[in-house]
Amino acid sequence: MDISVVLATYDRDDILAKTLRSFSKLDVAECEWQLFVVDNACRRETEALVSGYYGSLPAKYLQQQSPGKNNALLTAMPLVEGELVVFTDDDVVADSQWLLELWSASKRLPNYDLFGGRILPLFPQGMAPEPGIDLNQGFTRAAYVIADWDLPEGEIRPGRIWGPNMAVRKRVFESGITFDPMIGPSQSQVYTMGSETDFLLRAAEAGFKSAYVPKALVHHQIRPDQLSIAWLKGRALRQGKGKAALFREFDHYKQLFGVPRFLYRKLITLKLRSLYYRAIGDKSRYYRNAVELGMYQGVHQFYRGMSMTKSSPKTP
């Protein structure tokens, strides 16, 4: 088996249908592959959707009741047979050459084990982001999963490999490195982001090298609700929480009630600025401030959670 493709899904069959439709048009004549779709919502409708593609895709439907994307991915891992394990999301539209480009790159770059391709946004027809949202801002590009680096094929830092277009040689998992079920998307609206980053950083520390494959392309489906500043602020909150958990960059600050003391002043300042920018109608600065506010709210949420865990009475 050459390639195993793994994706997790949760109760959005309309989006998943577009993803599977694009997979059915993949040019895979030169390699043998399999597809695992792990349903984290365990819905009969999703099973019926996937089974409807059994004639045109080498697909297998799996279920995982424990919430969380990483729990779903881990369900498929004991079953993968491919030399190259490709991870993606249930909201992509794949270019017809996507898998072949990743497979070819893995052959051209035998000293690399982690591969990332390009990801471009696919906005809803006739719709655009809310005024003030800057598509060139680093955070916005990350939120819409725009991974389009102006680089040739070759070595990159692991942080530039993103979940919807990530390939990993099976030997990385055989070394004992795998996904942390405590990190990543889940049914909770306040989950800790950083699933792929956490995995890739640990793989890099173990000596596995990363490469960029610009010809391997998928498009990320943007939903109508994701075009708002409110949605992006929520994304910033989750990102701030994830960064605090992964990098612990604020641990050395003096704390008040288990939270870095400077955060209280920072949050008050950002909230006041938010009111001011809204009042004067400055949409661009309101958006940038909203993102920063969400980030620091996520950091605050992480430390409050840590503090509450430490102060909770232990059960005998």
C-alpha positions as CSV (number, residue, x, y, z in Angstrom):
1,M,0.0,0.0,0.0
2,D,1.4,3.4,-1.0
3,I,-0.9,6.0,0.6
4,S,-3.4,6.0,3.5
5,V,-5.6,9.1,3.7
6,V,-7.2,9.8,7.1
7,L,-9.8,12.5,7.9
8,A,-12.1,13.1,10.8
9,T,-15.6,14.5,10.5
10,Y,-18.3,15.7,12.8
11,D,-21.9,16.4,11.7
12,R,-21.4,18.4,8.5
13,D,-22.4,16.1,5.7
14,D,-23.0,18.8,3.2
15,I,-19.4,19.9,3.4
16,L,-18.0,16.4,3.6
17,A,-20.0,15.5,0.4
18,K,-18.0,18.1,-1.6
19,T,-14.7,16.7,-0.2
20,L,-15.6,13.1,-1.1
21,R,-16.8,14.2,-4.5
22,S,-13.4,15.8,-5.2
23,F,-11.6,12.7,-4.0
24,S,-13.6,10.6,-6.5
25,K,-11.9,12.7,-9.2
26,L,-8.3,12.2,-8.0
27,D,-5.7,11.0,-10.5
28,V,-4.2,8.1,-8.6
29,A,-3.3,5.8,-11.5
30,E,0.3,5.4,-10.3
31,C,-0.3,4.4,-6.7
32,E,-2.4,2.2,-4.5
33,W,-4.3,4.0,-1.8
34,Q,-7.0,3.8,0.9
35,L,-9.2,6.3,2.7
36,F,-10.4,6.3,6.3
37,V,-13.3,8.6,7.3
38,V,-13.7,8.6,11.0
39,D,-17.1,9.9,12.2
40,N,-16.8,11.7,15.6
41,A,-20.6,12.2,15.7
42,C,-21.5,8.6,14.8
43,R,-24.4,9.5,12.6
44,R,-26.2,7.0,10.3
45,E,-26.5,9.8,7.7
46,T,-22.7,10.2,7.6
47,E,-22.2,6.5,7.3
48,A,-24.7,6.4,4.4
49,L,-22.9,9.3,2.7
50,V,-19.5,7.5,2.9
51,S,-20.8,4.1,1.9
52,G,-22.3,5.7,-1.2
53,Y,-18.8,6.2,-2.4
54,Y,-17.6,2.6,-1.9
55,G,-17.9,2.0,-5.6
56,S,-15.7,5.0,-6.6
57,L,-13.3,5.4,-3.6
58,P,-11.3,2.9,-1.5
59,A,-13.0,4.2,1.5
60,K,-13.7,2.7,5.0
61,Y,-16.1,4.3,7.4
62,L,-15.1,4.3,11.1
63,Q,-16.7,5.7,14.3
64,Q,-15.2,7.2,17.4
65,Q,-17.6,8.3,20.2
66,S,-14.9,10.0,22.3
67,P,-15.0,13.7,21.3
68,G,-12.0,15.3,19.6
69,K,-10.4,15.2,16.2
70,N,-7.2,13.6,17.6
71,N,-9.3,10.8,19.2
72,A,-10.8,10.2,15.7
73,L,-7.5,10.2,13.9
74,L,-6.0,7.7,16.5
75,T,-8.9,5.4,15.7
76,A,-7.7,4.9,12.2
77,M,-4.0,4.7,12.9
78,P,-3.8,1.0,13.7
79,L,-5.5,0.2,10.4
80,V,-3.3,2.3,8.0
81,E,-1.2,0.3,5.6
82,G,0.3,3.1,3.5
83,E,4.0,4.0,3.5
84,L,2.8,7.6,3.4
85,V,0.0,8.7,5.7
86,V,-1.9,11.8,4.4
87,F,-4.0,13.8,6.8
88,T,-6.7,16.2,5.6
89,D,-10.0,17.7,6.8
90,D,-13.6,17.1,5.9
91,D,-13.9,20.6,4.4
92,V,-11.4,20.5,1.6
93,V,-11.7,20.3,-2.2
94,A,-8.7,18.5,-3.5
95,D,-6.9,19.2,-6.8
96,S,-6.9,16.1,-9.1
97,Q,-3.1,15.7,-8.8
98,W,-3.0,16.2,-5.0
99,L,-2.1,12.7,-3.9
100,L,0.2,12.0,-6.8
101,E,2.2,15.2,-6.1
102,L,2.7,14.2,-2.4
103,W,3.6,10.7,-3.4
104,S,6.1,11.9,-6.0
105,A,7.7,14.3,-3.6
106,S,8.1,11.6,-1.0
107,K,10.1,9.7,-3.6
108,R,12.2,12.7,-4.6
109,L,12.9,13.7,-1.0
110,P,13.9,10.4,0.7
111,N,15.6,12.2,3.6
112,Y,12.3,14.0,4.6
113,D,9.5,12.5,6.6
114,L,7.0,15.3,7.0
115,F,5.4,17.0,4.0
116,G,3.0,20.0,3.6
117,G,1.3,21.2,0.5
118,R,-0.5,24.4,-0.5
119,I,-4.0,25.3,0.8
120,L,-6.1,28.1,-0.8
121,P,-9.4,29.4,0.4
122,L,-12.7,28.6,-1.3
123,F,-15.2,31.2,-0.3
124,P,-19.0,30.7,-0.6
125,Q,-20.2,31.8,-4.0
126,G,-21.1,35.5,-4.0
127,M,-20.0,36.1,-0.4
128,A,-16.9,37.9,1.0
129,P,-15.5,38.4,4.5
130,E,-17.1,41.1,6.7
131,P,-15.6,44.6,6.2
132,G,-12.5,45.3,8.2
133,I,-11.2,41.7,7.9
134,D,-7.7,41.8,6.4
135,L,-6.9,38.7,4.3
136,N,-3.2,39.6,4.2
137,Q,-2.9,39.6,8.0
138,G,-1.0,36.6,9.3
139,F,-3.8,35.6,11.8
140,T,-6.5,35.8,9.1
141,R,-4.5,33.6,6.7
142,A,-4.1,31.1,9.5
143,A,-7.7,31.2,10.4
144,Y,-8.8,30.6,6.8
145,V,-6.0,28.0,6.5
146,I,-4.2,29.8,3.7
147,A,-0.9,28.0,3.4
148,D,0.6,29.5,0.2
149,W,4.3,30.0,0.9
150,D,6.4,31.8,-1.7
151,L,9.0,29.0,-1.6
152,P,10.2,26.2,-3.9
153,E,9.9,22.6,-3.1
154,G,12.2,21.7,-0.3
155,E,12.9,22.1,3.4
156,I,10.7,24.2,5.6
157,R,10.1,24.6,9.3
158,P,7.5,22.2,10.7
159,G,5.1,25.0,11.6
160,R,4.4,25.7,8.0
161,I,2.8,22.3,7.5
162,W,-0.9,22.6,8.2
163,G,-3.5,20.0,9.0
164,P,-5.7,20.0,5.8
165,N,-2.6,19.1,3.6
166,M,-0.1,17.1,5.7
167,A,1.7,13.9,4.8
168,V,3.8,11.8,7.2
169,R,5.8,8.7,6.5
170,K,4.5,5.8,8.5
171,R,7.9,5.3,10.1
172,V,7.3,8.4,12.2
173,F,4.4,6.8,13.9
174,E,6.3,3.5,14.2
175,S,8.9,5.5,16.2
176,G,6.2,6.1,18.9
177,I,5.3,9.7,18.0
178,T,1.6,10.2,17.6
179,F,-1.3,12.7,18.2
180,D,-2.2,14.1,21.7
181,P,-5.9,13.5,22.3
182,M,-5.9,16.4,24.8
183,I,-5.2,19.0,22.0
184,G,-7.1,20.0,18.9
185,P,-10.6,20.5,17.7
186,S,-13.5,18.9,19.7
187,Q,-17.1,19.5,20.3
188,S,-16.2,22.1,22.9
189,Q,-16.2,25.7,21.6
190,V,-13.2,26.4,23.8
191,Y,-10.9,23.6,22.8
192,T,-7.1,24.0,22.8
193,M,-5.7,24.6,19.3
194,G,-2.3,23.3,18.1
195,S,-2.9,19.6,17.3
196,E,-0.7,19.4,14.2
197,T,1.9,21.8,15.6
198,D,2.3,19.8,18.7
199,F,2.8,16.6,16.7
200,L,5.1,18.2,14.2
201,L,7.3,19.8,16.8
202,R,7.8,16.6,18.7
203,A,8.6,14.8,15.4
204,A,11.1,17.5,14.6
205,E,12.7,17.2,18.0
206,A,13.1,13.5,17.2
207,G,15.1,14.3,14.1
208,F,12.4,14.0,11.4
209,K,12.7,16.7,8.7
210,S,9.9,18.7,7.0
211,A,9.5,19.6,3.3
212,Y,7.1,21.9,1.3
213,V,5.4,20.5,-1.8
214,P,3.8,23.5,-3.5
215,K,2.3,21.4,-6.3
216,A,0.2,19.4,-3.9
217,L,-2.9,21.6,-3.6
218,V,-6.2,21.5,-1.8
219,H,-8.8,24.2,-1.3
220,H,-10.3,24.9,2.1
221,Q,-14.1,25.4,2.1
222,I,-15.0,28.6,4.0
223,R,-18.5,28.5,5.6
224,P,-20.7,31.6,5.6
225,D,-20.5,31.9,9.5
226,Q,-16.7,32.1,9.2
227,L,-16.9,35.4,7.3
228,S,-17.6,37.4,10.5
229,I,-15.3,39.1,12.9
230,A,-17.1,37.3,15.8
231,W,-16.1,33.9,14.4
232,L,-12.5,35.0,13.9
233,K,-12.3,36.4,17.4
234,G,-13.4,33.0,18.7
235,R,-10.7,31.4,16.6
236,A,-8.2,33.8,18.1
237,L,-9.3,32.8,21.6
238,R,-8.7,29.1,20.8
239,Q,-5.3,29.9,19.3
240,G,-4.3,32.0,22.3
241,K,-5.2,29.1,24.6
242,G,-3.3,26.7,22.4
243,K,-0.1,28.8,22.2
244,A,-0.2,29.2,26.0
245,A,-0.5,25.4,26.5
246,L,2.2,24.6,23.9
247,F,4.9,27.2,24.6
248,R,4.2,28.3,28.2
249,E,5.7,31.7,27.3
250,F,3.9,33.5,30.2
251,D,4.8,31.1,33.0
252,H,7.6,33.4,34.4
253,Y,5.3,36.4,34.9
254,K,4.1,37.3,38.4
255,Q,0.6,35.8,38.9
256,L,-2.6,36.9,40.6
257,F,-5.2,34.2,41.3
258,G,-3.2,31.8,39.1
259,V,-3.1,34.2,36.1
260,P,-0.2,36.3,34.8
261,R,-0.8,39.7,36.5
262,F,-0.3,41.8,33.3
263,L,-3.2,40.0,31.6
264,Y,-5.8,41.9,33.7
265,R,-4.5,45.3,32.6
266,K,-4.1,44.1,29.0
267,L,-7.6,42.8,28.7
268,I,-9.2,45.9,30.2
269,T,-7.2,48.1,27.7
270,L,-8.2,46.0,24.7
271,K,-11.9,46.0,25.7
272,L,-11.8,49.8,26.0
273,R,-10.2,50.1,22.6
274,S,-12.8,47.8,21.2
275,L,-15.5,50.1,22.3
276,Y,-13.7,53.1,21.0
277,Y,-13.0,51.7,17.5
278,R,-16.6,50.5,17.2
279,A,-17.9,54.0,18.2
280,I,-15.8,55.8,15.6
281,G,-16.5,53.1,12.9
282,D,-12.9,52.2,12.3
283,K,-13.5,48.6,11.1
284,S,-9.9,47.7,10.3
285,R,-8.5,48.7,13.7
286,Y,-11.6,47.2,15.4
287,Y,-10.8,43.9,13.7
288,R,-7.1,43.9,14.6
289,N,-8.0,44.7,18.2
290,A,-10.7,42.0,18.3
291,V,-8.1,39.4,17.2
292,E,-5.6,40.6,19.9
293,L,-8.4,40.6,22.5
294,G,-9.4,37.1,21.6
295,M,-5.8,35.9,21.8
296,Y,-5.3,37.2,25.3
297,Q,-8.7,36.0,26.4
298,G,-7.5,32.5,25.4
299,V,-4.3,32.9,27.4
300,H,-6.3,34.0,30.4
301,Q,-8.6,31.1,30.0
302,F,-5.7,28.6,29.9
303,Y,-4.2,29.9,33.1
304,R,-7.6,30.1,34.9
305,G,-8.1,26.5,33.9
306,M,-4.7,25.5,35.3
307,S,-5.4,27.4,38.5
308,M,-8.8,25.8,39.0
309,T,-7.3,22.3,38.4
310,K,-4.6,22.9,41.0
311,S,-7.1,24.2,43.5
312,S,-9.6,21.4,43.0
313,P,-9.8,19.0,46.0
314,K,-8.4,15.6,45.3
315,T,-10.7,12.7,45.6
316,P,-9.6,10.2,48.2
